[in-house]
Amino acid sequence: MSSVKSIKPTQYRWTICLLLFLATTINYLDRQVLSLTWKDFIAPEFHWNNNDYGNITALFSIFYAVGMLFAGKFVDWMDTKKGFLWAIGVWSIGAVLHAFCGIATSGILTGTWTAGFHGSKELIGTVSNTGAIISTSVTLFIFARFVLAIGEAGNFPAAIKTTAEYFPKKDRAFSTSIWNAGATVGALAAPLTIPFIAKSMGWEWAFIIIGALGFVWMGLWVFVYKKPHLHKRVNEQELTYINQDQDDLPNEDTSVPEKVFTFKECFSYRQTWAFAFGKFMTDGVWWFFLFWTPAYLSSVYGMDSTQSALPLFVLYMITLLSIIGGWLPKYFVEKLGMNAYTGRMKAMLIFAFFPLLALLAQPLGTITYWIPVLIIGVAGAAHQAWSANIFSTVGDMFPKKAIATITGIGGMAGGIGSFIINKSSGVLFDHAHKAWSTVDGVPLLEKYPQYVNDRLPDGFFEQLEKSGAVVSDGIDKGYMIIFSICAVAYLIAWTVMKMLVPKYKVISK
């Protein structure tokens, strides 16, 4: 009986998958703190508008993009364990740094650096130069986002590399969909925790408490992770299962170092360009929903961050349906006999049609806010299902030593796409807020031409409504434009990817 038990494969790879899930959850919690606090807590203190917030999120995206390019190389160089520790350590420091931007703004503008969180807010309130407050605070938040972005850029290259180490090709999309669901769980937990922490303790403590979670994860990673062929918790049978793909067998001759793909070599393959274009077109959609949905519910439906907690919770609950993203290609491969790439591309085409529902979000949103919430949830689920599979195409076509680098290149492309959509959204929403709004049926800028080139005063629309004016905010038209772009992005991405790599082809070196 004992001999029978001894040949049963261990399942330690799922423990590693759980750690990747927790890292991704923390990653998205840290990323969400600003989007859930800026409108109600931070903007009134620093006089921000949509464009200011758009600048911060857009630059975060570009920092993340550049970070992703080098994070892949860094993880390949440091290897998985140390690379992941550096990544989450840096981003946790960056997350906590946000909390001290108010104190730093107060110190720069008033010369007082020891006032504390509440005291600095009062000191900022005494500064008459609103422009200085805006520029100083935005610059400081951009720096904090820079540190956060550089660290967070390492998460996905390290996680994809870990997945390739611990899972055979046929299981990678499923395992990736599991740990990638951490993005959804992080986004799900965020509206139920962050606004309430900010309301009861101050927005600064939301950054500190959520940021500290990363340091806890680091302790777990140190003791839990080792290479599968070196880990005592992975038996021979599980290792055989992990290494069932012959081209993925580890190099036993340690005297012969594995060759590393250079950037120039990576960009010479159509497979790299296919992955990068797919990320460029679609990453920004998810980041737009992540960063701007709380502001959308505030601007269009007048909800504060605590009132929007339930709709956002429901929205991200729906995105948990993305787990299908790992099951569907597995079904195509095992039941229909397709190769991994063909099965993934077929699944991704199916997922690419669901975001088309976003075309209906704003028109039907006049009935109830629940309709756009449900539609954005479905689109978000489709994105996460798409994302799990597009990440897995890298492991399908490239050797393990190149995976983090290729993932980094794709992440850079996705970050550039996210920069474009976040920056454009901020500019568009402020433009729509002024140029497409009406007061008593008259275009706002026709009635108040002094604001054609100047920003509207804080609380301007609220003051007009209190005076008895009938105000129609045009910002919903801006959201309709961005929703339309998000709706068609996936079909465009899939078409170009298929043109670049029409058939499955493995890169070897």
Buried (B, 14 or more C-beta within 10 A) or exposed (E): EEEEEEEEBBEBBBBBBBBBBBBBBBBBBBBBBBBBBBBBBBBEBBBBBBBBBBBBBBBBBBBBBBBBBBBBBBBBEBBBBEBBBBBBBBBBBBBBBBBBBBBBBBBBBBEEEEBEBEBBBEBBEEBEEEEEBBBBBBBBBBBBBBBBBBBBBBBBBBBBBBBBBBBBBBBBBBBBBBBBBBBBBBBBBBBEBBBBBBBEEBBBBBBBBBBEBBBEBBEEBEEBBBBBEEBEBBBEEBBEBBBEBEEBEBEEEEEEEEEEBEBEBBEEBBBBBBBBBBBBBBBBBBBBBBBBBBBBBBBBBEBBBBBBBEBBBBBBBBBBBBBBBBBBBBEBBEEEEBBBBBBBBBBBBBBBEBBBBBBBBBEBBEEEBEBBBBBBBBBBBBBBBBBBBBBBBBBBBBBBBBBBBBBBBBBBBBBBBBBBBBBBBBBBBBBBBBBBBBBEEEBBBEBBEEBEEEBBEEEBBEEBEEEEBEBEBBBBBBBBBBBBBBBBBBBBBBEBBBEBBEEBEBBEE
